[in-house]
Amino acid sequence: MRTDDAREPSDQLTDTEAAFWRFVRFGELPPRVLPYETVETVETEQPLLPREQPFDPGPHCA
């Protein structure tokens, strides 16, 4: 009899069992996106936007 809490390695699941438990955990997956349905994107730099000046209450508020 073992006194530590280490688990023994269990038997590996078959592909069918793994698919079943994946479905139980995550539900039905959305349909696969086909290559002709994808759109190529191009990374661009962020445009230079005017910076807002921080609020300055003036010398009368201290």
N, CA, C and O atoms as a CHARMM CRD file, in Angstrom:
* protein
*
  248
    1    1 MET  N      0.84700  -1.18100   0.00000 PROA 1      0.00000
    2    1 MET  CA     0.00000   0.00000   0.00000 PROA 1      0.00000
    3    1 MET  C      0.88900   1.24000   0.00000 PROA 1      0.00000
    4    1 MET  O      1.86200   1.31500   0.75100 PROA 1      0.00000
    5    2 ARG  N      0.54600   2.22600  -0.85900 PROA 2      0.00000
    6    2 ARG  CA     1.32200   3.45900  -0.96300 PROA 2      0.00000
    7    2 ARG  C      0.77600   4.49800  -0.00600 PROA 2      0.00000
    8    2 ARG  O     -0.43600   4.62100   0.17200 PROA 2      0.00000
    9    3 THR  N      1.66700   5.23400   0.60100 PROA 3      0.00000
   10    3 THR  CA     1.22900   6.27900   1.53000 PROA 3      0.00000
   11    3 THR  C      1.25400   7.65800   0.90400 PROA 3      0.00000
   12    3 THR  O      0.62300   8.57600   1.42600 PROA 3      0.00000
   13    4 ASP  N      1.97800   7.83500  -0.22100 PROA 4      0.00000
   14    4 ASP  CA     2.01600   9.15000  -0.86500 PROA 4      0.00000
   15    4 ASP  C      0.82700   9.30600  -1.80900 PROA 4      0.00000
   16    4 ASP  O      0.13800   8.33500  -2.12400 PROA 4      0.00000
   17    5 ASP  N      0.59800  10.52900  -2.25100 PROA 5      0.00000
   18    5 ASP  CA    -0.55700  10.83400  -3.09800 PROA 5      0.00000
   19    5 ASP  C     -0.25500  10.73100  -4.58600 PROA 5      0.00000
   20    5 ASP  O     -1.08500  11.13700  -5.39900 PROA 5      0.00000
   21    6 ALA  N      0.90200  10.20400  -4.97200 PROA 6      0.00000
   22    6 ALA  CA     1.25000  10.10100  -6.38400 PROA 6      0.00000
   23    6 ALA  C      0.30700   9.12700  -7.07600 PROA 6      0.00000
   24    6 ALA  O     -0.01200   8.06300  -6.54600 PROA 6      0.00000
   25    7 ARG  N     -0.12800   9.50800  -8.26100 PROA 7      0.00000
   26    7 ARG  CA    -1.03400   8.64700  -9.02600 PROA 7      0.00000
   27    7 ARG  C     -0.23700   7.73500  -9.92700 PROA 7      0.00000
   28    7 ARG  O      0.83500   8.08500 -10.42000 PROA 7      0.00000
   29    8 GLU  N     -0.77800   6.58200 -10.12300 PROA 8      0.00000
   30    8 GLU  CA    -0.20200   5.64400 -11.07500 PROA 8      0.00000
   31    8 GLU  C     -0.57000   6.09600 -12.47600 PROA 8      0.00000
   32    8 GLU  O     -1.68800   6.56900 -12.68400 PROA 8      0.00000
   33    9 PRO  N      0.33500   5.96900 -13.45200 PROA 9      0.00000
   34    9 PRO  CA    -0.06600   6.31200 -14.82300 PROA 9      0.00000
   35    9 PRO  C     -1.20700   5.41900 -15.29000 PROA 9      0.00000
   36    9 PRO  O     -1.15600   4.19800 -15.13600 PROA 9      0.00000
   37   10 SER  N     -2.22600   6.03100 -15.85700 PROA 10     0.00000
   38   10 SER  CA    -3.38400   5.25000 -16.29600 PROA 10     0.00000
   39   10 SER  C     -3.20400   4.84300 -17.75500 PROA 10     0.00000
   40   10 SER  O     -2.30300   5.31700 -18.44700 PROA 10     0.00000
   41   11 ASP  N     -4.06900   3.96800 -18.19300 PROA 11     0.00000
   42   11 ASP  CA    -4.04000   3.53800 -19.58700 PROA 11     0.00000
   43   11 ASP  C     -4.35900   4.71400 -20.49300 PROA 11     0.00000
   44   11 ASP  O     -5.13100   5.59800 -20.12100 PROA 11     0.00000
   45   12 GLN  N     -3.77500   4.72900 -21.66800 PROA 12     0.00000
   46   12 GLN  CA    -4.03300   5.79900 -22.63400 PROA 12     0.00000
   47   12 GLN  C     -5.42600   5.63000 -23.23900 PROA 12     0.00000
   48   12 GLN  O     -5.90000   4.51000 -23.42900 PROA 12     0.00000
   49   13 LEU  N     -6.07000   6.75200 -23.53600 PROA 13     0.00000
   50   13 LEU  CA    -7.38800   6.71500 -24.16300 PROA 13     0.00000
   51   13 LEU  C     -7.24400   6.39300 -25.64300 PROA 13     0.00000
   52   13 LEU  O     -6.24300   6.72900 -26.27500 PROA 13     0.00000
   53   14 THR  N     -8.24700   5.74600 -26.17200 PROA 14     0.00000
   54   14 THR  CA    -8.27900   5.54000 -27.61500 PROA 14     0.00000
   55   14 THR  C     -8.68500   6.86000 -28.26400 PROA 14     0.00000
   56   14 THR  O     -9.13800   7.77100 -27.57100 PROA 14     0.00000
   57   15 ASP  N     -8.53100   6.97400 -29.56700 PROA 15     0.00000
   58   15 ASP  CA    -8.92000   8.19500 -30.27400 PROA 15     0.00000
   59   15 ASP  C    -10.40600   8.47900 -30.10100 PROA 15     0.00000
   60   15 ASP  O    -10.80500   9.63500 -29.95400 PROA 15     0.00000
   61   16 THR  N    -11.22100   7.44000 -30.11800 PROA 16     0.00000
   62   16 THR  CA   -12.67000   7.61300 -29.96000 PROA 16     0.00000
   63   16 THR  C    -13.00100   8.11700 -28.56100 PROA 16     0.00000
   64   16 THR  O    -13.82800   9.01600 -28.40500 PROA 16     0.00000
   65   17 GLU  N    -12.36400   7.54600 -27.54200 PROA 17     0.00000
   66   17 GLU  CA   -12.60900   7.99900 -26.17300 PROA 17     0.00000
   67   17 GLU  C    -12.13800   9.43700 -25.97900 PROA 17     0.00000
   68   17 GLU  O    -12.81900  10.23200 -25.33100 PROA 17     0.00000
   69   18 ALA  N    -10.98400   9.77100 -26.53200 PROA 18     0.00000
   70   18 ALA  CA   -10.46700  11.12900 -26.41000 PROA 18     0.00000
   71   18 ALA  C    -11.41000  12.11700 -27.08700 PROA 18     0.00000
   72   18 ALA  O    -11.65600  13.19900 -26.55500 PROA 18     0.00000
   73   19 ALA  N    -11.93800  11.75900 -28.25000 PROA 19     0.00000
   74   19 ALA  CA   -12.88100  12.62900 -28.95500 PROA 19     0.00000
   75   19 ALA  C    -14.14500  12.82100 -28.13000 PROA 19     0.00000
   76   19 ALA  O    -14.68300  13.92700 -28.07400 PROA 19     0.00000
   77   20 PHE  N    -14.62600  11.76200 -27.49100 PROA 20     0.00000
   78   20 PHE  CA   -15.81900  11.85900 -26.65400 PROA 20     0.00000
   79   20 PHE  C    -15.59000  12.81900 -25.49000 PROA 20     0.00000
   80   20 PHE  O    -16.41300  13.70000 -25.24300 PROA 20     0.00000
   81   21 TRP  N    -14.47700  12.65600 -24.77500 PROA 21     0.00000
   82   21 TRP  CA   -14.21900  13.50500 -23.61400 PROA 21     0.00000
   83   21 TRP  C    -13.91700  14.94200 -24.02700 PROA 21     0.00000
   84   21 TRP  O    -14.22500  15.86800 -23.27700 PROA 21     0.00000
   85   22 ARG  N    -13.32800  15.15000 -25.19300 PROA 22     0.00000
   86   22 ARG  CA   -13.10600  16.50200 -25.70600 PROA 22     0.00000
   87   22 ARG  C    -14.46200  17.16300 -25.98700 PROA 22     0.00000
   88   22 ARG  O    -14.65800  18.34000 -25.68300 PROA 22     0.00000
   89   23 PHE  N    -15.39400  16.39700 -26.56900 PROA 23     0.00000
   90   23 PHE  CA   -16.74100  16.91600 -26.83400 PROA 23     0.00000
   91   23 PHE  C    -17.45500  17.24400 -25.52400 PROA 23     0.00000
   92   23 PHE  O    -18.11500  18.27900 -25.42800 PROA 23     0.00000
   93   24 VAL  N    -17.33400  16.38300 -24.51700 PROA 24     0.00000
   94   24 VAL  CA   -17.97700  16.61600 -23.22200 PROA 24     0.00000
   95   24 VAL  C    -17.44700  17.91000 -22.60800 PROA 24     0.00000
   96   24 VAL  O    -18.21000  18.69300 -22.04200 PROA 24     0.00000
   97   25 ARG  N    -16.14200  18.13200 -22.72200 PROA 25     0.00000
   98   25 ARG  CA   -15.53800  19.29800 -22.09000 PROA 25     0.00000
   99   25 ARG  C    -15.78400  20.59000 -22.86400 PROA 25     0.00000
  100   25 ARG  O    -16.11000  21.61100 -22.25800 PROA 25     0.00000
  101   26 PHE  N    -15.63400  20.56800 -24.18400 PROA 26     0.00000
  102   26 PHE  CA   -15.68100  21.79500 -24.97100 PROA 26     0.00000
  103   26 PHE  C    -16.92600  21.94500 -25.82900 PROA 26     0.00000
  104   26 PHE  O    -17.17500  23.03300 -26.34700 PROA 26     0.00000
  105   27 GLY  N    -17.70700  20.90500 -25.99400 PROA 27     0.00000
  106   27 GLY  CA   -18.87100  20.99400 -26.85500 PROA 27     0.00000
  107   27 GLY  C    -18.48800  20.83600 -28.31200 PROA 27     0.00000
  108   27 GLY  O    -17.38100  20.40600 -28.63500 PROA 27     0.00000
  109   28 GLU  N    -19.41500  21.18800 -29.18500 PROA 28     0.00000
  110   28 GLU  CA   -19.17200  21.03000 -30.61600 PROA 28     0.00000
  111   28 GLU  C    -18.29500  22.16800 -31.13000 PROA 28     0.00000
  112   28 GLU  O    -18.54900  23.33600 -30.83500 PROA 28     0.00000
  113   29 LEU  N    -17.28200  21.83000 -31.88400 PROA 29     0.00000
  114   29 LEU  CA   -16.39400  22.83000 -32.46000 PROA 29     0.00000
  115   29 LEU  C    -17.05200  23.47100 -33.67600 PROA 29     0.00000
  116   29 LEU  O    -17.87100  22.84000 -34.34400 PROA 29     0.00000
  117   30 PRO  N    -16.69400  24.73400 -33.97000 PROA 30     0.00000
  118   30 PRO  CA   -17.22900  25.36000 -35.18600 PROA 30     0.00000
  119   30 PRO  C    -16.64500  24.67200 -36.41100 PROA 30     0.00000
  120   30 PRO  O    -15.62100  23.99800 -36.30700 PROA 30     0.00000
  121   31 PRO  N    -17.27500  24.82700 -37.56500 PROA 31     0.00000
  122   31 PRO  CA   -16.74600  24.18100 -38.76600 PROA 31     0.00000
  123   31 PRO  C    -15.35300  24.70300 -39.10500 PROA 31     0.00000
  124   31 PRO  O    -15.03000  25.86000 -38.83200 PROA 31     0.00000
  125   32 ARG  N    -14.54100  23.84800 -39.69600 PROA 32     0.00000
  126   32 ARG  CA   -13.17200  24.19800 -40.06900 PROA 32     0.00000
  127   32 ARG  C    -13.18100  25.28300 -41.14100 PROA 32     0.00000
  128   32 ARG  O    -13.99700  25.25100 -42.06200 PROA 32     0.00000
  129   33 VAL  N    -12.26800  26.24400 -41.01400 PROA 33     0.00000
  130   33 VAL  CA   -12.13100  27.30900 -42.00700 PROA 33     0.00000
  131   33 VAL  C    -11.25800  26.78100 -43.13000 PROA 33     0.00000
  132   33 VAL  O    -10.14400  26.31300 -42.89600 PROA 33     0.00000
  133   34 LEU  N    -11.76800  26.85900 -44.34300 PROA 34     0.00000
  134   34 LEU  CA   -11.02900  26.37100 -45.50200 PROA 34     0.00000
  135   34 LEU  C    -10.08800  27.45200 -46.01600 PROA 34     0.00000
  136   34 LEU  O    -10.34200  28.64000 -45.81700 PROA 34     0.00000
  137   35 PRO  N     -9.00100  27.05200 -46.67800 PROA 35     0.00000
  138   35 PRO  CA    -8.01400  28.04900 -47.12700 PROA 35     0.00000
  139   35 PRO  C     -8.60700  29.15300 -48.00500 PROA 35     0.00000
  140   35 PRO  O     -8.18800  30.30500 -47.89100 PROA 35     0.00000
  141   36 TYR  N     -9.55800  28.84200 -48.86600 PROA 36     0.00000
  142   36 TYR  CA   -10.11200  29.88100 -49.73000 PROA 36     0.00000
  143   36 TYR  C    -11.02500  30.84500 -48.96500 PROA 36     0.00000
  144   36 TYR  O    -11.40200  31.88700 -49.50200 PROA 36     0.00000
  145   37 GLU  N    -11.38200  30.51700 -47.73100 PROA 37     0.00000
  146   37 GLU  CA   -12.21900  31.39400 -46.91100 PROA 37     0.00000
  147   37 GLU  C    -11.39200  32.37400 -46.07300 PROA 37     0.00000
  148   37 GLU  O    -11.95000  33.26000 -45.42400 PROA 37     0.00000
  149   38 THR  N    -10.08400  32.21900 -46.08600 PROA 38     0.00000
  150   38 THR  CA    -9.24300  33.08200 -45.26200 PROA 38     0.00000
  151   38 THR  C     -8.87700  34.35300 -46.01600 PROA 38     0.00000
  152   38 THR  O     -8.98400  34.42500 -47.24000 PROA 38     0.00000
  153   39 VAL  N     -8.44500  35.34700 -45.26000 PROA 39     0.00000
  154   39 VAL  CA    -8.04300  36.62700 -45.82200 PROA 39     0.00000
  155   39 VAL  C     -6.62700  36.92400 -45.33400 PROA 39     0.00000
  156   39 VAL  O     -6.33300  36.78200 -44.14700 PROA 39     0.00000
  157   40 GLU  N     -5.75800  37.33300 -46.24500 PROA 40     0.00000
  158   40 GLU  CA    -4.40000  37.67500 -45.86700 PROA 40     0.00000
  159   40 GLU  C     -4.39200  39.06100 -45.23700 PROA 40     0.00000
  160   40 GLU  O     -5.03300  39.98300 -45.74100 PROA 40     0.00000
  161   41 THR  N     -3.66800  39.20300 -44.14000 PROA 41     0.00000
  162   41 THR  CA    -3.55600  40.50400 -43.48300 PROA 41     0.00000
  163   41 THR  C     -2.12400  40.99500 -43.57700 PROA 41     0.00000
  164   41 THR  O     -1.18800  40.20700 -43.71800 PROA 41     0.00000
  165   42 VAL  N     -1.96800  42.30600 -43.49600 PROA 42     0.00000
  166   42 VAL  CA    -0.65300  42.92400 -43.53700 PROA 42     0.00000
  167   42 VAL  C     -0.52200  43.80000 -42.29700 PROA 42     0.00000
  168   42 VAL  O     -1.37500  44.64700 -42.03400 PROA 42     0.00000
  169   43 GLU  N      0.55500  43.59200 -41.53500 PROA 43     0.00000
  170   43 GLU  CA     0.79200  44.40800 -40.35100 PROA 43     0.00000
  171   43 GLU  C      1.25200  45.79600 -40.78500 PROA 43     0.00000
  172   43 GLU  O      2.12800  45.92400 -41.64000 PROA 43     0.00000
  173   44 THR  N      0.67100  46.81400 -40.20700 PROA 44     0.00000
  174   44 THR  CA     1.07200  48.18700 -40.50600 PROA 44     0.00000
  175   44 THR  C      1.38400  48.89500 -39.20000 PROA 44     0.00000
  176   44 THR  O      1.01600  48.43400 -38.11900 PROA 44     0.00000
  177   45 GLU  N      2.06600  50.01700 -39.32000 PROA 45     0.00000
  178   45 GLU  CA     2.35400  50.80500 -38.13100 PROA 45     0.00000
  179   45 GLU  C      1.13800  51.64200 -37.76900 PROA 45     0.00000
  180   45 GLU  O      0.32600  51.99200 -38.62600 PROA 45     0.00000
  181   46 GLN  N      1.02700  51.95600 -36.48700 PROA 46     0.00000
  182   46 GLN  CA    -0.08700  52.78000 -36.03600 PROA 46     0.00000
  183   46 GLN  C      0.09500  54.19300 -36.56800 PROA 46     0.00000
  184   46 GLN  O      1.20500  54.72300 -36.52800 PROA 46     0.00000
  185   47 PRO  N     -0.97000  54.81300 -37.06400 PROA 47     0.00000
  186   47 PRO  CA    -0.82900  56.17800 -37.57900 PROA 47     0.00000
  187   47 PRO  C     -0.48000  57.14900 -36.44800 PROA 47     0.00000
  188   47 PRO  O     -0.82500  56.91600 -35.28900 PROA 47     0.00000
  189   48 LEU  N      0.19600  58.22000 -36.79200 PROA 48     0.00000
  190   48 LEU  CA     0.52600  59.23200 -35.79700 PROA 48     0.00000
  191   48 LEU  C     -0.73700  60.03300 -35.48700 PROA 48     0.00000
  192   48 LEU  O     -1.28200  60.71400 -36.35600 PROA 48     0.00000
  193   49 LEU  N     -1.18600  59.94500 -34.25800 PROA 49     0.00000
  194   49 LEU  CA    -2.38900  60.64200 -33.83200 PROA 49     0.00000
  195   49 LEU  C     -1.97900  61.82300 -32.96600 PROA 49     0.00000
  196   49 LEU  O     -0.96900  61.75100 -32.26500 PROA 49     0.00000
  197   50 PRO  N     -2.74300  62.90600 -33.00300 PROA 50     0.00000
  198   50 PRO  CA    -2.39400  64.04000 -32.13500 PROA 50     0.00000
  199   50 PRO  C     -2.50600  63.62400 -30.67100 PROA 50     0.00000
  200   50 PRO  O     -3.45900  62.95600 -30.27000 PROA 50     0.00000
  201   51 ARG  N     -1.51900  64.02900 -29.88800 PROA 51     0.00000
  202   51 ARG  CA    -1.51200  63.68000 -28.46400 PROA 51     0.00000
  203   51 ARG  C     -2.30900  64.72400 -27.69300 PROA 51     0.00000
  204   51 ARG  O     -2.18000  65.92400 -27.93500 PROA 51     0.00000
  205   52 GLU  N     -3.12500  64.25600 -26.77000 PROA 52     0.00000
  206   52 GLU  CA    -3.88300  65.17800 -25.92600 PROA 52     0.00000
  207   52 GLU  C     -2.97300  65.68300 -24.81500 PROA 52     0.00000
  208   52 GLU  O     -2.21300  64.91600 -24.22300 PROA 52     0.00000
  209   53 GLN  N     -3.05700  66.96600 -24.54000 PROA 53     0.00000
  210   53 GLN  CA    -2.28000  67.54100 -23.46200 PROA 53     0.00000
  211   53 GLN  C     -2.93800  67.17300 -22.13000 PROA 53     0.00000
  212   53 GLN  O     -4.16500  67.16700 -22.03500 PROA 53     0.00000
  213   54 PRO  N     -2.14400  66.86500 -21.10400 PROA 54     0.00000
  214   54 PRO  CA    -2.74800  66.55700 -19.80000 PROA 54     0.00000
  215   54 PRO  C     -3.44800  67.79500 -19.22300 PROA 54     0.00000
  216   54 PRO  O     -3.05200  68.92900 -19.49600 PROA 54     0.00000
  217   55 PHE  N     -4.46100  67.56500 -18.44500 PROA 55     0.00000
  218   55 PHE  CA    -5.22700  68.66500 -17.83600 PROA 55     0.00000
  219   55 PHE  C     -4.33700  69.44900 -16.88700 PROA 55     0.00000
  220   55 PHE  O     -3.66200  68.87300 -16.03400 PROA 55     0.00000
  221   56 ASP  N     -4.34200  70.75200 -17.04200 PROA 56     0.00000
  222   56 ASP  CA    -3.54600  71.63100 -16.17900 PROA 56     0.00000
  223   56 ASP  C     -4.51700  72.56900 -15.45500 PROA 56     0.00000
  224   56 ASP  O     -5.10700  73.44000 -16.09300 PROA 56     0.00000
  225   57 PRO  N     -4.69300  72.41600 -14.15500 PROA 57     0.00000
  226   57 PRO  CA    -5.67400  73.24900 -13.43400 PROA 57     0.00000
  227   57 PRO  C     -5.21700  74.70300 -13.29300 PROA 57     0.00000
  228   57 PRO  O     -6.03400  75.55500 -12.94100 PROA 57     0.00000
  229   58 GLY  N     -3.97700  75.01200 -13.54900 PROA 58     0.00000
  230   58 GLY  CA    -3.47700  76.38700 -13.46600 PROA 58     0.00000
  231   58 GLY  C     -2.84000  76.66600 -12.13700 PROA 58     0.00000
  232   58 GLY  O     -2.86800  75.82800 -11.23500 PROA 58     0.00000
  233   59 PRO  N     -2.26100  77.84600 -12.01000 PROA 59     0.00000
  234   59 PRO  CA    -1.52400  78.17900 -10.77200 PROA 59     0.00000
  235   59 PRO  C     -2.46300  78.49700  -9.61500 PROA 59     0.00000
  236   59 PRO  O     -2.00000  78.51200  -8.47400 PROA 59     0.00000
  237   60 HSD  N     -3.74800  78.75000  -9.83300 PROA 60     0.00000
  238   60 HSD  CA    -4.64400  79.15500  -8.74300 PROA 60     0.00000
  239   60 HSD  C     -5.13000  77.97100  -7.92200 PROA 60     0.00000
  240   60 HSD  O     -5.62400  78.16200  -6.81100 PROA 60     0.00000
  241   61 CYS  N     -5.00600  76.78400  -8.42300 PROA 61     0.00000
  242   61 CYS  CA    -5.46800  75.59100  -7.70000 PROA 61     0.00000
  243   61 CYS  C     -4.25100  74.86100  -7.14600 PROA 61     0.00000
  244   61 CYS  O     -3.44400  74.32600  -7.90600 PROA 61     0.00000
  245   62 ALA  N     -4.12500  74.83900  -5.86200 PROA 62     0.00000
  246   62 ALA  CA    -2.97500  74.13900  -5.28100 PROA 62     0.00000
  247   62 ALA  C     -3.39800  73.32800  -4.09200 PROA 62     0.00000
  248   62 ALA  O     -2.56800  72.66700  -3.46800 PROA 62     0.00000
